[in-house]
C-alpha cells in the first residue's frame, strides 16, 4: 500500500515524464520510465538542496542586518533623544 505522500510524488514524476519535450535538441528524451524516475529524483534533490541553501543564506544575511541595525540604533531612537 502506498502512502498519500508517495502517491503525490508519483503523480508529479508521471506528469513530468509525460511532459518531456520531444523535439528539443537541448534536452534528451528518456523513454524508460524507471530511468526517468532516477533522473527525476536526482533533479528534485538538487532543487531542494539549492532552495535550502538559498534560504539559509538569506536567513544569515537577515540576522547580520538585524545585528547591525541594533548596534547602530534606529532613526526613531535618535530623534527622541533631541
PDB file of N, CA, C and O in Angstrom:
ATOM      1  N   UNK A   1       0.844  -1.176   0.000  1.00  0.00           N
ATOM      2  CA  UNK A   1       0.000   0.000   0.000  1.00  0.00           C
ATOM      3  C   UNK A   1       0.892   1.244   0.000  1.00  0.00           C
ATOM      4  O   UNK A   1       1.873   1.308   0.741  1.00  0.00           O
ATOM      5  N   UNK A   2       0.555   2.216  -0.821  1.00  0.00           N
ATOM      6  CA  UNK A   2       1.349   3.442  -0.886  1.00  0.00           C
ATOM      7  C   UNK A   2       0.728   4.511  -0.016  1.00  0.00           C
ATOM      8  O   UNK A   2      -0.493   4.589   0.124  1.00  0.00           O
ATOM      9  N   UNK A   3       1.573   5.326   0.560  1.00  0.00           N
ATOM     10  CA  UNK A   3       1.094   6.414   1.401  1.00  0.00           C
ATOM     11  C   UNK A   3       0.649   7.575   0.525  1.00  0.00           C
ATOM     12  O   UNK A   3       1.030   7.635  -0.644  1.00  0.00           O
ATOM     13  N   UNK A   4      -0.151   8.502   1.058  1.00  0.00           N
ATOM     14  CA  UNK A   4      -0.598   9.645   0.259  1.00  0.00           C
ATOM     15  C   UNK A   4       0.563  10.488  -0.285  1.00  0.00           C
ATOM     16  O   UNK A   4       0.494  10.970  -1.416  1.00  0.00           O
ATOM     17  N   UNK A   5       1.630  10.672   0.508  1.00  0.00           N
ATOM     18  CA  UNK A   5       2.752  11.469   0.025  1.00  0.00           C
ATOM     19  C   UNK A   5       3.476  10.747  -1.108  1.00  0.00           C
ATOM     20  O   UNK A   5       3.967  11.390  -2.036  1.00  0.00           O
ATOM     21  N   UNK A   6       3.545   9.435  -1.041  1.00  0.00           N
ATOM     22  CA  UNK A   6       4.176   8.644  -2.106  1.00  0.00           C
ATOM     23  C   UNK A   6       3.359   8.749  -3.398  1.00  0.00           C
ATOM     24  O   UNK A   6       3.929   8.884  -4.481  1.00  0.00           O
ATOM     25  N   UNK A   7       2.023   8.688  -3.287  1.00  0.00           N
ATOM     26  CA  UNK A   7       1.163   8.840  -4.456  1.00  0.00           C
ATOM     27  C   UNK A   7       1.335  10.221  -5.072  1.00  0.00           C
ATOM     28  O   UNK A   7       1.398  10.362  -6.293  1.00  0.00           O
ATOM     29  N   UNK A   8       1.410  11.232  -4.226  1.00  0.00           N
ATOM     30  CA  UNK A   8       1.586  12.609  -4.691  1.00  0.00           C
ATOM     31  C   UNK A   8       2.897  12.742  -5.453  1.00  0.00           C
ATOM     32  O   UNK A   8       2.938  13.368  -6.513  1.00  0.00           O
ATOM     33  N   UNK A   9       3.964  12.162  -4.923  1.00  0.00           N
ATOM     34  CA  UNK A   9       5.268  12.198  -5.570  1.00  0.00           C
ATOM     35  C   UNK A   9       5.238  11.464  -6.902  1.00  0.00           C
ATOM     36  O   UNK A   9       5.812  11.938  -7.883  1.00  0.00           O
ATOM     37  N   UNK A  10       4.576  10.315  -6.946  1.00  0.00           N
ATOM     38  CA  UNK A  10       4.477   9.551  -8.184  1.00  0.00           C
ATOM     39  C   UNK A  10       3.695  10.308  -9.249  1.00  0.00           C
ATOM     40  O   UNK A  10       4.022  10.235 -10.434  1.00  0.00           O
ATOM     41  N   UNK A  11       2.664  11.034  -8.830  1.00  0.00           N
ATOM     42  CA  UNK A  11       1.890  11.818  -9.795  1.00  0.00           C
ATOM     43  C   UNK A  11       2.743  12.920 -10.415  1.00  0.00           C
ATOM     44  O   UNK A  11       2.658  13.169 -11.618  1.00  0.00           O
ATOM     45  N   UNK A  12       3.565  13.581  -9.600  1.00  0.00           N
ATOM     46  CA  UNK A  12       4.443  14.609 -10.151  1.00  0.00           C
ATOM     47  C   UNK A  12       5.473  14.012 -11.098  1.00  0.00           C
ATOM     48  O   UNK A  12       5.760  14.592 -12.145  1.00  0.00           O
ATOM     49  N   UNK A  13       6.030  12.861 -10.744  1.00  0.00           N
ATOM     50  CA  UNK A  13       7.004  12.202 -11.612  1.00  0.00           C
ATOM     51  C   UNK A  13       6.338  11.777 -12.918  1.00  0.00           C
ATOM     52  O   UNK A  13       6.917  11.946 -13.990  1.00  0.00           O
ATOM     53  N   UNK A  14       5.140  11.234 -12.839  1.00  0.00           N
ATOM     54  CA  UNK A  14       4.414  10.827 -14.037  1.00  0.00           C
ATOM     55  C   UNK A  14       4.092  12.032 -14.914  1.00  0.00           C
ATOM     56  O   UNK A  14       4.229  11.974 -16.136  1.00  0.00           O
ATOM     57  N   UNK A  15       3.666  13.118 -14.287  1.00  0.00           N
ATOM     58  CA  UNK A  15       3.348  14.339 -15.025  1.00  0.00           C
ATOM     59  C   UNK A  15       4.594  14.873 -15.753  1.00  0.00           C
ATOM     60  O   UNK A  15       4.516  15.248 -16.923  1.00  0.00           O
ATOM     61  N   UNK A  16       5.709  14.905 -15.079  1.00  0.00           N
ATOM     62  CA  UNK A  16       6.945  15.369 -15.715  1.00  0.00           C
ATOM     63  C   UNK A  16       7.396  14.413 -16.811  1.00  0.00           C
ATOM     64  O   UNK A  16       7.924  14.849 -17.835  1.00  0.00           O
ATOM     65  N   UNK A  17       7.194  13.121 -16.608  1.00  0.00           N
ATOM     66  CA  UNK A  17       7.557  12.132 -17.631  1.00  0.00           C
ATOM     67  C   UNK A  17       6.732  12.360 -18.898  1.00  0.00           C
ATOM     68  O   UNK A  17       7.270  12.345 -20.005  1.00  0.00           O
ATOM     69  N   UNK A  18       5.446  12.568 -18.734  1.00  0.00           N
ATOM     70  CA  UNK A  18       4.569  12.760 -19.894  1.00  0.00           C
ATOM     71  C   UNK A  18       4.773  14.113 -20.570  1.00  0.00           C
ATOM     72  O   UNK A  18       4.446  14.267 -21.747  1.00  0.00           O
ATOM     73  N   UNK A  19       5.299  15.079 -19.856  1.00  0.00           N
ATOM     74  CA  UNK A  19       5.501  16.414 -20.419  1.00  0.00           C
ATOM     75  C   UNK A  19       6.940  16.676 -20.862  1.00  0.00           C
ATOM     76  O   UNK A  19       7.353  17.832 -20.957  1.00  0.00           O
ATOM     77  N   UNK A  20       7.693  15.641 -21.128  1.00  0.00           N
ATOM     78  CA  UNK A  20       9.055  15.821 -21.623  1.00  0.00           C
ATOM     79  C   UNK A  20       9.003  16.420 -23.033  1.00  0.00           C
ATOM     80  O   UNK A  20       8.133  16.060 -23.826  1.00  0.00           O
ATOM     81  N   UNK A  21       9.915  17.314 -23.342  1.00  0.00           N
ATOM     82  CA  UNK A  21       9.955  17.857 -24.704  1.00  0.00           C
ATOM     83  C   UNK A  21      10.461  16.788 -25.683  1.00  0.00           C
ATOM     84  O   UNK A  21      11.525  16.201 -25.486  1.00  0.00           O
ATOM     85  N   UNK A  22       9.686  16.553 -26.726  1.00  0.00           N
ATOM     86  CA  UNK A  22      10.039  15.500 -27.685  1.00  0.00           C
ATOM     87  C   UNK A  22      11.081  15.945 -28.706  1.00  0.00           C
ATOM     88  O   UNK A  22      11.996  15.187 -29.029  1.00  0.00           O
ATOM     89  N   UNK A  23      10.949  17.155 -29.208  1.00  0.00           N
ATOM     90  CA  UNK A  23      11.780  17.584 -30.328  1.00  0.00           C
ATOM     91  C   UNK A  23      12.758  18.682 -29.943  1.00  0.00           C
ATOM     92  O   UNK A  23      13.110  19.525 -30.768  1.00  0.00           O
ATOM     93  N   UNK A  24      13.191  18.672 -28.709  1.00  0.00           N
ATOM     94  CA  UNK A  24      14.156  19.662 -28.234  1.00  0.00           C
ATOM     95  C   UNK A  24      15.555  19.060 -28.306  1.00  0.00           C
ATOM     96  O   UNK A  24      15.809  18.001 -27.732  1.00  0.00           O
ATOM     97  N   UNK A  25      16.460  19.733 -29.008  1.00  0.00           N
ATOM     98  CA  UNK A  25      17.821  19.229 -29.154  1.00  0.00           C
ATOM     99  C   UNK A  25      18.636  19.376 -27.874  1.00  0.00           C
ATOM    100  O   UNK A  25      19.618  18.658 -27.687  1.00  0.00           O
ATOM    101  N   UNK A  26      18.249  20.290 -26.990  1.00  0.00           N
ATOM    102  CA  UNK A  26      18.994  20.530 -25.757  1.00  0.00           C
ATOM    103  C   UNK A  26      18.663  19.517 -24.659  1.00  0.00           C
ATOM    104  O   UNK A  26      19.479  19.269 -23.771  1.00  0.00           O
ATOM    105  N   UNK A  27      17.484  18.943 -24.722  1.00  0.00           N
ATOM    106  CA  UNK A  27      17.038  18.012 -23.686  1.00  0.00           C
ATOM    107  C   UNK A  27      16.832  16.642 -24.326  1.00  0.00           C
ATOM    108  O   UNK A  27      16.161  16.511 -25.350  1.00  0.00           O
ATOM    109  N   UNK A  28      17.414  15.643 -23.710  1.00  0.00           N
ATOM    110  CA  UNK A  28      17.285  14.285 -24.231  1.00  0.00           C
ATOM    111  C   UNK A  28      16.040  13.623 -23.660  1.00  0.00           C
ATOM    112  O   UNK A  28      15.823  13.646 -22.448  1.00  0.00           O
ATOM    113  N   UNK A  29      15.240  13.047 -24.508  1.00  0.00           N
ATOM    114  CA  UNK A  29      14.022  12.359 -24.079  1.00  0.00           C
ATOM    115  C   UNK A  29      14.385  11.007 -23.473  1.00  0.00           C
ATOM    116  O   UNK A  29      15.203  10.278 -24.034  1.00  0.00           O
ATOM    117  N   UNK A  30      13.797  10.672 -22.350  1.00  0.00           N
ATOM    118  CA  UNK A  30      14.055   9.394 -21.677  1.00  0.00           C
ATOM    119  C   UNK A  30      12.823   8.514 -21.877  1.00  0.00           C
ATOM    120  O   UNK A  30      11.739   8.829 -21.387  1.00  0.00           O
ATOM    121  N   UNK A  31      12.999   7.418 -22.595  1.00  0.00           N
ATOM    122  CA  UNK A  31      11.884   6.535 -22.900  1.00  0.00           C
ATOM    123  C   UNK A  31      11.546   5.615 -21.729  1.00  0.00           C
ATOM    124  O   UNK A  31      10.377   5.309 -21.499  1.00  0.00           O
ATOM    125  N   UNK A  32      12.546   5.182 -21.002  1.00  0.00           N
ATOM    126  CA  UNK A  32      12.341   4.236 -19.908  1.00  0.00           C
ATOM    127  C   UNK A  32      11.848   4.986 -18.669  1.00  0.00           C
ATOM    128  O   UNK A  32      12.564   5.838 -18.144  1.00  0.00           O
ATOM    129  N   UNK A  33      10.628   4.679 -18.191  1.00  0.00           N
ATOM    130  CA  UNK A  33      10.091   5.380 -17.017  1.00  0.00           C
ATOM    131  C   UNK A  33      10.938   5.197 -15.761  1.00  0.00           C
ATOM    132  O   UNK A  33      11.003   6.103 -14.930  1.00  0.00           O
ATOM    133  N   UNK A  34      11.584   4.050 -15.610  1.00  0.00           N
ATOM    134  CA  UNK A  34      12.397   3.819 -14.417  1.00  0.00           C
ATOM    135  C   UNK A  34      13.662   4.668 -14.442  1.00  0.00           C
ATOM    136  O   UNK A  34      14.074   5.203 -13.413  1.00  0.00           O
ATOM    137  N   UNK A  35      14.273   4.792 -15.604  1.00  0.00           N
ATOM    138  CA  UNK A  35      15.436   5.672 -15.731  1.00  0.00           C
ATOM    139  C   UNK A  35      15.033   7.123 -15.531  1.00  0.00           C
ATOM    140  O   UNK A  35      15.765   7.903 -14.921  1.00  0.00           O
ATOM    141  N   UNK A  36      13.864   7.477 -16.049  1.00  0.00           N
ATOM    142  CA  UNK A  36      13.370   8.840 -15.838  1.00  0.00           C
ATOM    143  C   UNK A  36      13.134   9.095 -14.355  1.00  0.00           C
ATOM    144  O   UNK A  36      13.410  10.188 -13.861  1.00  0.00           O
ATOM    145  N   UNK A  37      12.627   8.098 -13.647  1.00  0.00           N
ATOM    146  CA  UNK A  37      12.363   8.243 -12.218  1.00  0.00           C
ATOM    147  C   UNK A  37      13.644   8.547 -11.448  1.00  0.00           C
ATOM    148  O   UNK A  37      13.648   9.392 -10.552  1.00  0.00           O
ATOM    149  N   UNK A  38      14.728   7.862 -11.793  1.00  0.00           N
ATOM    150  CA  UNK A  38      16.015   8.109 -11.127  1.00  0.00           C
ATOM    151  C   UNK A  38      16.488   9.528 -11.427  1.00  0.00           C
ATOM    152  O   UNK A  38      16.930  10.245 -10.530  1.00  0.00           O
ATOM    153  N   UNK A  39      16.393   9.922 -12.678  1.00  0.00           N
ATOM    154  CA  UNK A  39      16.792  11.277 -13.070  1.00  0.00           C
ATOM    155  C   UNK A  39      15.918  12.325 -12.391  1.00  0.00           C
ATOM    156  O   UNK A  39      16.412  13.356 -11.935  1.00  0.00           O
ATOM    157  N   UNK A  40      14.620  12.054 -12.326  1.00  0.00           N
ATOM    158  CA  UNK A  40      13.677  12.982 -11.702  1.00  0.00           C
ATOM    159  C   UNK A  40      13.995  13.174 -10.222  1.00  0.00           C
ATOM    160  O   UNK A  40      14.002  14.303  -9.732  1.00  0.00           O
ATOM    161  N   UNK A  41      14.257  12.088  -9.512  1.00  0.00           N
ATOM    162  CA  UNK A  41      14.580  12.186  -8.079  1.00  0.00           C
ATOM    163  C   UNK A  41      15.889  12.927  -7.839  1.00  0.00           C
ATOM    164  O   UNK A  41      16.012  13.692  -6.883  1.00  0.00           O
ATOM    165  N   UNK A  42      16.865  12.695  -8.714  1.00  0.00           N
ATOM    166  CA  UNK A  42      18.148  13.387  -8.584  1.00  0.00           C
ATOM    167  C   UNK A  42      17.970  14.890  -8.778  1.00  0.00           C
ATOM    168  O   UNK A  42      18.498  15.691  -8.006  1.00  0.00           O
ATOM    169  N   UNK A  43      17.232  15.260  -9.800  1.00  0.00           N
ATOM    170  CA  UNK A  43      16.991  16.688 -10.060  1.00  0.00           C
ATOM    171  C   UNK A  43      16.170  17.326  -8.946  1.00  0.00           C
ATOM    172  O   UNK A  43      16.411  18.473  -8.571  1.00  0.00           O
ATOM    173  N   UNK A  44      15.198  16.581  -8.418  1.00  0.00           N
ATOM    174  CA  UNK A  44      14.390  17.088  -7.308  1.00  0.00           C
ATOM    175  C   UNK A  44      15.257  17.322  -6.074  1.00  0.00           C
ATOM    176  O   UNK A  44      15.114  18.342  -5.399  1.00  0.00           O
ATOM    177  N   UNK A  45      16.150  16.388  -5.777  1.00  0.00           N
ATOM    178  CA  UNK A  45      17.054  16.548  -4.642  1.00  0.00           C
ATOM    179  C   UNK A  45      17.958  17.757  -4.832  1.00  0.00           C
ATOM    180  O   UNK A  45      18.195  18.504  -3.884  1.00  0.00           O
ATOM    181  N   UNK A  46      18.470  17.962  -6.054  1.00  0.00           N
ATOM    182  CA  UNK A  46      19.319  19.125  -6.332  1.00  0.00           C
ATOM    183  C   UNK A  46      18.547  20.432  -6.147  1.00  0.00           C
ATOM    184  O   UNK A  46      19.070  21.397  -5.589  1.00  0.00           O
ATOM    185  N   UNK A  47      17.293  20.455  -6.623  1.00  0.00           N
ATOM    186  CA  UNK A  47      16.480  21.673  -6.462  1.00  0.00           C
ATOM    187  C   UNK A  47      16.205  21.967  -4.992  1.00  0.00           C
ATOM    188  O   UNK A  47      16.281  23.116  -4.557  1.00  0.00           O
ATOM    189  N   UNK A  48      15.887  20.929  -4.234  1.00  0.00           N
ATOM    190  CA  UNK A  48      15.622  21.112  -2.796  1.00  0.00           C
ATOM    191  C   UNK A  48      16.886  21.559  -2.067  1.00  0.00           C
ATOM    192  O   UNK A  48      16.821  22.425  -1.194  1.00  0.00           O
ATOM    193  N   UNK A  49      18.014  20.990  -2.409  1.00  0.00           N
ATOM    194  CA  UNK A  49      19.294  21.347  -1.790  1.00  0.00           C
ATOM    195  C   UNK A  49      19.611  22.814  -2.074  1.00  0.00           C
ATOM    196  O   UNK A  49      20.009  23.554  -1.174  1.00  0.00           O
ATOM    197  N   UNK A  50      19.432  23.229  -3.333  1.00  0.00           N
ATOM    198  CA  UNK A  50      19.697  24.613  -3.718  1.00  0.00           C
ATOM    199  C   UNK A  50      18.754  25.561  -2.998  1.00  0.00           C
ATOM    200  O   UNK A  50      19.181  26.603  -2.501  1.00  0.00           O
ATOM    201  N   UNK A  51      17.488  25.211  -2.939  1.00  0.00           N
ATOM    202  CA  UNK A  51      16.500  26.061  -2.270  1.00  0.00           C
ATOM    203  C   UNK A  51      16.830  26.204  -0.791  1.00  0.00           C
ATOM    204  O   UNK A  51      16.733  27.301  -0.239  1.00  0.00           O
ATOM    205  N   UNK A  52      17.218  25.111  -0.144  1.00  0.00           N
ATOM    206  CA  UNK A  52      17.586  25.142   1.266  1.00  0.00           C
ATOM    207  C   UNK A  52      18.814  26.026   1.483  1.00  0.00           C
ATOM    208  O   UNK A  52      18.882  26.775   2.457  1.00  0.00           O
ATOM    209  N   UNK A  53      19.782  25.934   0.570  1.00  0.00           N
ATOM    210  CA  UNK A  53      20.991  26.756   0.667  1.00  0.00           C
ATOM    211  C   UNK A  53      20.641  28.240   0.546  1.00  0.00           C
ATOM    212  O   UNK A  53      21.153  29.060   1.308  1.00  0.00           O
ATOM    213  N   UNK A  54      19.778  28.587  -0.400  1.00  0.00           N
ATOM    214  CA  UNK A  54      19.404  29.988  -0.603  1.00  0.00           C
ATOM    215  C   UNK A  54      18.644  30.516   0.608  1.00  0.00           C
ATOM    216  O   UNK A  54      18.866  31.652   1.028  1.00  0.00           O
ATOM    217  N   UNK A  55      17.759  29.714   1.169  1.00  0.00           N
ATOM    218  CA  UNK A  55      17.002  30.136   2.349  1.00  0.00           C
ATOM    219  C   UNK A  55      17.943  30.370   3.524  1.00  0.00           C
ATOM    220  O   UNK A  55      17.813  31.371   4.229  1.00  0.00           O
ATOM    221  N   UNK A  56      18.886  29.461   3.743  1.00  0.00           N
ATOM    222  CA  UNK A  56      19.836  29.610   4.843  1.00  0.00           C
ATOM    223  C   UNK A  56      20.718  30.838   4.634  1.00  0.00           C
ATOM    224  O   UNK A  56      21.014  31.557   5.588  1.00  0.00           O
ATOM    225  N   UNK A  57      21.136  31.081   3.403  1.00  0.00           N
ATOM    226  CA  UNK A  57      21.964  32.254   3.101  1.00  0.00           C
ATOM    227  C   UNK A  57      21.181  33.539   3.380  1.00  0.00           C
ATOM    228  O   UNK A  57      21.725  34.475   3.965  1.00  0.00           O
ATOM    229  N   UNK A  58      19.926  33.594   2.973  1.00  0.00           N
ATOM    230  CA  UNK A  58      19.098  34.777   3.227  1.00  0.00           C
ATOM    231  C   UNK A  58      18.859  34.978   4.721  1.00  0.00           C
ATOM    232  O   UNK A  58      18.834  36.110   5.203  1.00  0.00           O
ATOM    233  N   UNK A  59      18.682  33.872   5.454  1.00  0.00           N
ATOM    234  CA  UNK A  59      18.468  33.975   6.907  1.00  0.00           C
ATOM    235  C   UNK A  59      19.709  34.555   7.584  1.00  0.00           C
ATOM    236  O   UNK A  59      19.594  35.392   8.480  1.00  0.00           O
ATOM    237  N   UNK A  60      20.889  34.113   7.161  1.00  0.00           N
ATOM    238  CA  UNK A  60      22.122  34.631   7.742  1.00  0.00           C
ATOM    239  C   UNK A  60      22.307  36.110   7.429  1.00  0.00           C
ATOM    240  O   UNK A  60      22.747  36.874   8.289  1.00  0.00           O
ATOM    241  N   UNK A  61      21.977  36.520   6.211  1.00  0.00           N
ATOM    242  CA  UNK A  61      22.074  37.936   5.852  1.00  0.00           C
ATOM    243  C   UNK A  61      21.110  38.764   6.687  1.00  0.00           C
ATOM    244  O   UNK A  61      21.464  39.848   7.150  1.00  0.00           O
ATOM    245  N   UNK A  62      19.897  38.263   6.884  1.00  0.00           N
ATOM    246  CA  UNK A  62      18.908  38.977   7.678  1.00  0.00           C
ATOM    247  C   UNK A  62      19.369  39.129   9.123  1.00  0.00           C
ATOM    248  O   UNK A  62      19.203  40.197   9.711  1.00  0.00           O
ATOM    249  N   UNK A  63      19.943  38.082   9.703  1.00  0.00           N
ATOM    250  CA  UNK A  63      20.457  38.184  11.065  1.00  0.00           C
ATOM    251  C   UNK A  63      21.605  39.181  11.151  1.00  0.00           C
ATOM    252  O   UNK A  63      21.720  39.907  12.138  1.00  0.00           O
ATOM    253  N   UNK A  64      22.448  39.224  10.137  1.00  0.00           N
ATOM    254  CA  UNK A  64      23.539  40.184  10.106  1.00  0.00           C
ATOM    255  C   UNK A  64      22.994  41.612  10.064  1.00  0.00           C
ATOM    256  O   UNK A  64      23.489  42.484  10.778  1.00  0.00           O
ATOM    257  N   UNK A  65      21.988  41.854   9.238  1.00  0.00           N
ATOM    258  CA  UNK A  65      21.378  43.186   9.170  1.00  0.00           C
ATOM    259  C   UNK A  65      20.725  43.568  10.495  1.00  0.00           C
ATOM    260  O   UNK A  65      20.819  44.718  10.925  1.00  0.00           O
ATOM    261  N   UNK A  66      20.063  42.607  11.146  1.00  0.00           N
ATOM    262  CA  UNK A  66      19.436  42.879  12.436  1.00  0.00           C
ATOM    263  C   UNK A  66      20.489  43.260  13.477  1.00  0.00           C
ATOM    264  O   UNK A  66      20.296  44.199  14.249  1.00  0.00           O
ATOM    265  N   UNK A  67      21.599  42.527  13.493  1.00  0.00           N
ATOM    266  CA  UNK A  67      22.672  42.856  14.435  1.00  0.00           C
ATOM    267  C   UNK A  67      23.228  44.240  14.170  1.00  0.00           C
ATOM    268  O   UNK A  67      23.449  45.008  15.106  1.00  0.00           O
ATOM    269  N   UNK A  68      23.456  44.568  12.908  1.00  0.00           N
ATOM    270  CA  UNK A  68      23.990  45.885  12.561  1.00  0.00           C
ATOM    271  C   UNK A  68      23.010  46.998  12.906  1.00  0.00           C
ATOM    272  O   UNK A  68      23.431  48.055  13.375  1.00  0.00           O
ATOM    273  N   UNK A  69      21.719  46.790  12.689  1.00  0.00           N
ATOM    274  CA  UNK A  69      20.746  47.830  12.989  1.00  0.00           C
ATOM    275  C   UNK A  69      20.573  48.002  14.497  1.00  0.00           C
ATOM    276  O   UNK A  69      20.304  49.107  14.967  1.00  0.00           O
ATOM    277  N   UNK A  70      20.724  46.922  15.253  1.00  0.00           N
ATOM    278  CA  UNK A  70      20.561  47.045  16.701  1.00  0.00           C
ATOM    279  C   UNK A  70      21.786  47.711  17.335  1.00  0.00           C
ATOM    280  O   UNK A  70      21.641  48.370  18.365  1.00  0.00           O
ATOM    281  N   UNK A  71      22.972  47.568  16.771  1.00  0.00           N
ATOM    282  CA  UNK A  71      24.159  48.196  17.338  1.00  0.00           C
ATOM    283  C   UNK A  71      24.226  49.680  16.979  1.00  0.00           C
ATOM    284  O   UNK A  71      24.753  50.482  17.750  1.00  0.00           O
ATOM    285  N   UNK A  72      23.698  50.043  15.820  1.00  0.00           N
ATOM    286  CA  UNK A  72      23.729  51.432  15.398  1.00  0.00           C
ATOM    287  C   UNK A  72      22.511  52.222  15.872  1.00  0.00           C
ATOM    288  O   UNK A  72      22.528  53.452  15.852  1.00  0.00           O
ATOM    289  N   UNK A  73      21.482  51.545  16.289  1.00  0.00           N
ATOM    290  CA  UNK A  73      20.277  52.219  16.735  1.00  0.00           C
ATOM    291  C   UNK A  73      19.416  52.617  15.562  1.00  0.00           C
ATOM    292  O   UNK A  73      19.900  52.720  14.435  1.00  0.00           O
ATOM    293  N   UNK A  74      18.155  52.838  15.816  1.00  0.00           N
ATOM    294  CA  UNK A  74      17.248  53.224  14.736  1.00  0.00           C
ATOM    295  C   UNK A  74      17.100  54.729  14.702  1.00  0.00           C
ATOM    296  O   UNK A  74      17.523  55.427  15.624  1.00  0.00           O
ATOM    297  N   UNK A  75      16.507  55.216  13.651  1.00  0.00           N
ATOM    298  CA  UNK A  75      16.321  56.658  13.482  1.00  0.00           C
ATOM    299  C   UNK A  75      15.362  57.220  14.535  1.00  0.00           C
ATOM    300  O   UNK A  75      15.528  58.359  14.973  1.00  0.00           O
ATOM    301  N   UNK A  76      14.370  56.441  14.942  1.00  0.00           N
ATOM    302  CA  UNK A  76      13.410  56.944  15.934  1.00  0.00           C
ATOM    303  C   UNK A  76      14.083  57.130  17.289  1.00  0.00           C
ATOM    304  O   UNK A  76      13.691  58.027  18.035  1.00  0.00           O
ATOM    305  N   UNK A  77      15.071  56.326  17.633  1.00  0.00           N
ATOM    306  CA  UNK A  77      15.801  56.492  18.895  1.00  0.00           C
ATOM    307  C   UNK A  77      16.575  57.796  18.902  1.00  0.00           C
ATOM    308  O   UNK A  77      16.608  58.490  19.918  1.00  0.00           O
ATOM    309  N   UNK A  78      17.188  58.137  17.800  1.00  0.00           N
ATOM    310  CA  UNK A  78      17.979  59.367  17.710  1.00  0.00           C
ATOM    311  C   UNK A  78      17.084  60.606  17.736  1.00  0.00           C
ATOM    312  O   UNK A  78      17.449  61.630  18.312  1.00  0.00           O
ATOM    313  N   UNK A  79      15.917  60.506  17.111  1.00  0.00           N
ATOM    314  CA  UNK A  79      15.013  61.660  17.078  1.00  0.00           C
ATOM    315  C   UNK A  79      14.426  61.915  18.455  1.00  0.00           C
ATOM    316  O   UNK A  79      14.196  63.071  18.808  1.00  0.00           O
ATOM    317  N   UNK A  80      14.176  60.880  19.243  1.00  0.00           N
ATOM    318  CA  UNK A  80      13.581  61.044  20.555  1.00  0.00           C
ATOM    319  C   UNK A  80      14.558  61.608  21.581  1.00  0.00           C
ATOM    320  O   UNK A  80      14.122  62.130  22.607  1.00  0.00           O
ATOM    321  N   UNK A  81      15.849  61.521  21.341  1.00  0.00           N
ATOM    322  CA  UNK A  81      16.815  61.984  22.337  1.00  0.00           C
ATOM    323  C   UNK A  81      17.112  63.472  22.204  1.00  0.00           C
ATOM    324  O   UNK A  81      17.754  64.042  23.087  1.00  0.00           O
ATOM    325  N   UNK A  82      16.666  64.121  21.129  1.00  0.00           N
ATOM    326  CA  UNK A  82      16.932  65.563  20.960  1.00  0.00           C
ATOM    327  C   UNK A  82      16.130  66.420  21.860  1.00  0.00           C
ATOM    328  O   UNK A  82      16.256  67.644  21.821  1.00  0.00           O
TER     329      UNK A  82
END
